[in-house]
Amino acid sequence: MRTPRPRTRPALLAALSLSAAAVLTAAAPAVSAAPAPAPPSAGRAAAAPFKVLVFSKTTGYRHDSIPAGIAAIQQLGQQNNFTVVATEDDTQFTDANLAQYAAVIFLSATGDPVTTQAEKDAFQRYIEHGGGYVGIHAASDSGYTWAWYGDLVGAYFKQHPAIQPATVTVEEHTHPSTQGLPNSYTHTDEWYDFQTDPRSKVHVLTSVDDNSYTGSTMGADHPTTWCHTYDGGRAWYTGMGHTNESYTEANFLHLLLGGIQTAAGVVPADCSVTSTPPPVEHGISLKAHANGKYVTAPSTTQPLIASSTTVGTGQIFDEVDLGGGNVALRAHVNSQFVTAENAGAASLIANRGAAAGWETFQLIHNSDGSISLKAAANSKYVTAENAGAAALIANRTAIGPWEEFDLSTR
């Protein structure tokens, strides 16, 4: 490791005064037509004009979504007063050239894209002098022989399962990236596992619920978006962004805009380390109107039944927001999701490791303050059959007393 330079950035500060309408002077890769991204969440304060460099050179796997990512960042720049220069020419990593940018965005740059030691040294000096770094998706699948870069990102890529939907948990709502996002939402992506859990050295913004999809090796604590200060500069990373569709999704664009603005230093943010995982989601319990008894998940092999007069572990469920008024219920007794087995032809049972169609329920708020659950599998209402004398089943076409429950937060 070279001796760190003093933490000053004379040329970089001057670059912040550049007009957002400046002509892009760097050679940009060809960008295919992509749908205009949905605007990020409204209400964010306007930032001073600045300039960013999007770097997407690959010497390893190349993502098809790179052009869509460039187009989306360019659109965000037009909407939010910053200039975007896109390049795959790593010879632009010089002290003089990097000094004009408030942040450098590694957009799924893989392998060893910053080729020479002189270029690596220039980028390191840029960060030491107060520059900003944004890493998107496969930016963590890069620089494996460049330990300084791995620490800048926060963690190296390990593996991923197939592309699939999963539940994103927003861990804090004060950072500009996450302010205004729901507590949790469903997003489809290529979910990265990392070689190490970065939580002990970064500020975690979002995590992914490993119980909401299959194929993860990370375990219960699985950060996927974070920020931190590093070696004099600012760094922000998200493991999301594999698909073209990500770059037209409002939640992802909101997240990305906050990352760019805070890494650039034009919007303040707290990126202090958050080393302790958040507590488990608050639990809920359900009391059936039919008999005034609490719904119980006895075990993985026994169906749900409204039979308990008290609330213990077997009567508590995590309510997982799937978006659009839909929820999934995860039983505390075994951490398994409740399913409308056989599309409502069998009793409800908590025995699924992930939430999909049969584990999705529409949460209906009744006029008397009670709630009802309609199974997505067959559009039938969940009933406390025979006033709790039989297991819960999703087989009713209308809401009556047996289909009404009181929901309590624990």
Number of C-alpha atoms within 10 A of each C-alpha: 5 7 5 12 13 11 16 14 17 11 16 21 16 14 17 21 13 16 15 18 13 11 10 12 8 14 11 16 16 10 13 11 9 17 13 13 21 17 17 21 15 8 8 14 9 11 14 17 19 27 24 27 22 23 26 28 22 20 13 15 13 15 19 12 19 23 19 24 27 26 22 24 25 20 18 24 21 14 12 21 17 26 24 28 20 25 19 18 16 16 13 18 21 17 17 12 14 23 25 21 25 29 30 27 26 24 26 29 30 24 21 17 21 26 14 12 10 14 17 20 16 19 23 23 25 31 26 21 22 27 31 28 30 28 28 24 26 27 28 29 23 25 21 15 10 13 11 16 19 18 15 24 28 25 21 24 19 14 16 14 15 12 14 14 18 24 23 24 23 20 19 16 15 12 20 23 29 24 17 17 19 14 15 19 19 18 20 17 21 20 27 27 23 22 13 13 18 22 20 14 19 25 24 29 25 24 23 24 21 21 20 22 20 17 14 18 16 17 11 14 16 24 27 25 28 26 31 23 22 21 19 21 23 23 31 32 29 26 25 20 26 23 19 19 18 21 27 20 15 16 22 21 23 23 23 29 20 22 31 30 26 28 29 27 21 16 18 13 18 13 19 13 17 16 13 10 15 12 7 8 12 12 19 19 22 23 26 26 20 19 18 17 21 26 27 28 29 18 16 18 10 15 22 26 27 29 22 17 13 12 17 13 15 20 26 25 29 22 19 25 21 22 14 10 10 19 20 26 23 29 27 19 18 18 18 23 28 27 32 28 20 12 21 23 12 16 23 25 26 27 22 20 18 21 25 18 14 20 27 24 27 19 17 15 14 12 7 8 10 18 19 24 23 25 27 20 19 18 17 21 25 27 32 28 20 13 21 23 12 16 22 27 27 29 21 18 13 11 17 13 15 21 26 26 28 16 17 11 12 12
